[in-house]
Amino acid sequence: MTTDEATRQWTYNPPGVDPTRVNLPYLYDAFLDGKEAHEIEHHMRDELMTVSPDIGFVFTSERDFVRRAVRYLARSYCITLWLIAGYGLPEFSGHNLHQVIRRCESSASVAVVEGDCLAAAAQRALIEDGDNQTHVVQVDPYNPKRMWETIDEAPVSYRREPTVLILSGILSFHGGTRAEVAEVVQKHIEHLPDGSFIIATHLFNPEHPELTPLAKTFEDHLWHSPLGVGEVATRKEIEAMFAGTTILPPGVVPAYMWYPEGPPLISPVTGMLTAALVAQVGKADEFLTIPDSLT
């Protein structure tokens, strides 16, 4: 084992890891063909696949949407301040969000906000740099007041000009009531400067007689798993979370349908179980035309 391999192994498996508890960032890693998930996350992935063998598309379509939305905002609005909240483990494919952002806007500053101590340690070890362009903040994004107090201590101010806040893969796993989740989003909105954007996803109940039972079965499996949390929301419930913002076209849609690159994607039915949106805070600018390619 090389020194780098040993360091990486310690980073992902520090002393005290509870092997009986599913860790959400590692569950995502299992579905996204990562290499760091533990046995319990692989087991839960297999259990969720009994709901549908294509359930992994819920997670992959979400990640693909976020990258598309990032490229659109970075190129169209030249935004240089980015907050990535609860995104999970770093990837090793060159598609980490800070890399996607930086390819579009080389001067961008990125703060990765992570409440999970294991994911935060991994991010610090593998993506944090010394020039203050990418830094990792361990704080719970479900606590907006504390998160923004902590962000204010970062080397870069994320209040001075429009900022992009990415809330992907976490709103579905808050565990509170719908009103409590909406309050979290609204508190984040209060802290964002006018002209800022939010990229968000949520597990989705498409309110279709043939699809709602599948969504509810998926939700039930999440709640009764070792993870113990996970909730779908309707379009109306998701829109209510972002009250006071302008949700850009095409609105709240399945993630794979948010301006796919190239011809429309042929999606498995589970593609309807992840909703995505981009919203602007304050007075919205005129929505720019989406280019033929977001690559």
Residue pairs with C-beta under 8 A, 6 or more apart in sequence:
1 9
7 125
8 125
8 126
11 121
11 122
11 125
11 126
12 36
12 89
12 118
12 122
13 38
14 118
14 121
17 38
17 118
19 38
19 39
19 40
20 40
20 226
21 40
21 226
22 40
22 41
22 44
22 225
22 226
22 227
22 228
23 38
23 41
23 116
23 118
23 119
24 88
24 116
24 169
24 173
24 227
25 88
25 89
25 114
25 116
25 118
25 119
26 36
26 37
26 38
26 41
26 89
26 118
27 37
27 41
27 44
27 45
27 227
28 34
28 59
28 88
28 89
28 169
29 35
29 36
29 37
29 41
29 88
29 89
30 37
30 41
30 42
30 44
30 45
31 45
31 55
31 56
31 58
31 59
31 60
32 59
32 60
32 63
32 91
34 89
34 91
34 92
35 92
36 89
36 122
37 45
40 226
44 225
44 226
44 227
45 56
47 221
47 225
48 55
48 218
48 221
48 222
48 225
49 55
49 56
50 221
51 214
51 217
51 218
51 221
52 214
52 218
52 268
52 269
52 270
54 268
54 269
54 270
55 218
55 270
55 273
57 256
57 267
57 268
57 270
57 271
58 203
58 218
58 270
58 271
58 273
58 274
59 169
59 274
61 254
61 255
61 256
61 267
61 271
61 274
62 168
62 169
62 201
62 255
62 274
62 276
63 168
64 255
64 256
65 201
65 255
65 256
65 258
65 274
65 276
66 97
66 166
66 168
66 199
66 201
66 276
67 95
67 97
67 100
68 258
68 259
68 260
68 261
68 294
69 199
69 258
69 276
69 278
70 82
70 97
70 100
70 101
70 104
70 164
70 166
70 199
71 100
71 104
71 294
71 295
72 259
72 278
72 290
72 294
73 79
73 164
73 197
73 199
73 278
74 100
74 101
74 104
74 105
74 108
75 104
75 105
76 288
77 162
77 197
77 285
77 288
78 105
79 105
79 108
79 162
79 163
79 164
79 197
80 105
80 107
80 108
80 109
80 161
81 108
81 109
81 156
81 158
81 160
81 161
81 162
81 163
81 164
82 97
82 98
82 101
82 108
82 109
82 110
82 111
82 163
82 164
82 166
83 110
83 111
83 113
83 151
83 158
83 163
83 164
83 165
83 166
84 97
84 98
84 110
84 111
84 112
84 113
84 166
85 113
85 114
85 141
85 147
85 165
85 166
85 167
85 170
86 113
86 114
86 115
86 116
86 141
86 167
86 168
86 169
86 170
87 97
87 112
87 114
87 166
87 168
87 169
88 114
88 116
88 119
88 169
89 119
89 122
89 123
90 96
90 122
90 123
90 126
90 127
96 127
97 110
97 166
98 110
98 112
98 127
98 134
101 108
101 110
102 108
102 110
102 133
108 133
109 132
109 133
109 134
109 156
110 133
110 134
110 135
111 134
111 135
111 136
111 137
111 151
111 154
111 156
111 158
112 123
112 127
112 128
112 134
112 135
112 136
112 137
113 137
113 139
113 141
113 147
113 151
114 120
114 123
114 136
114 137
114 138
115 138
115 139
115 140
115 141
115 142
117 138
120 136
120 137
120 138
123 136
124 136
127 134
127 136
128 134
128 135
128 136
129 135
132 155
132 156
135 154
135 155
135 156
137 147
137 150
137 151
137 154
139 146
139 147
139 150
139 151
140 146
140 147
141 147
141 167
141 170
141 184
141 188
142 170
142 174
142 184
144 184
144 187
144 188
144 190
144 191
145 187
147 188
148 188
148 191
151 158
152 159
159 191
159 193
160 193
161 193
161 195
162 193
162 194
162 195
162 196
162 197
163 192
163 193
163 196
163 197
164 196
164 197
164 198
164 199
165 188
165 192
165 196
165 197
165 198
165 199
166 198
166 199
166 200
167 185
167 188
167 198
167 199
167 200
167 201
168 199
168 200
168 201
169 201
171 181
171 184
171 185
171 200
171 201
171 202
171 241
172 201
172 202
172 203
172 230
172 231
172 232
172 233
173 227
173 229
173 230
173 231
174 180
174 181
174 184
174 229
174 231
175 228
175 229
175 231
178 233
178 237
178 240
181 241
182 240
182 241
182 243
185 198
185 200
185 241
185 242
186 241
186 243
186 244
188 198
189 198
189 242
189 244
189 245
189 281
192 198
192 281
193 281
193 282
194 281
194 282
194 283
195 280
195 281
195 282
195 283
195 285
196 280
196 281
196 282
197 278
197 279
197 280
197 281
198 242
198 245
198 278
198 279
198 280
198 281
199 276
199 277
199 278
200 241
200 242
200 276
200 277
200 278
200 279
201 255
201 274
201 275
201 276
201 277
202 232
202 233
202 238
202 241
202 274
202 275
203 215
203 218
203 219
203 230
203 231
203 232
203 233
203 273
203 274
203 275
204 215
204 232
204 233
204 234
204 235
204 238
204 254
204 272
204 273
204 274
204 275
205 212
205 215
205 216
205 232
205 233
205 234
206 212
206 215
206 254
206 272
206 273
207 234
207 235
208 272
211 269
211 272
211 273
214 269
214 270
214 273
215 232
215 272
215 273
216 232
218 230
218 232
218 273
219 230
219 231
219 232
222 229
222 230
222 231
223 229
223 230
223 231
232 273
233 275
235 251
235 252
235 275
238 252
238 275
238 277
239 247
239 252
242 277
242 279
244 281
245 279
245 280
245 281
245 284
246 279
246 280
246 284
247 277
247 278
247 279
248 277
248 278
248 279
248 280
248 284
248 287
249 287
250 257
250 258
250 259
251 277
252 275
252 276
252 277
253 275
253 276
253 277
254 267
254 271
254 272
254 273
254 274
254 275
254 276
255 271
255 274
255 275
255 276
256 265
256 267
256 271
256 274
257 264
257 265
257 271
258 276
258 277
258 278
259 290
259 294
261 293
261 294
261 295
262 293
265 271
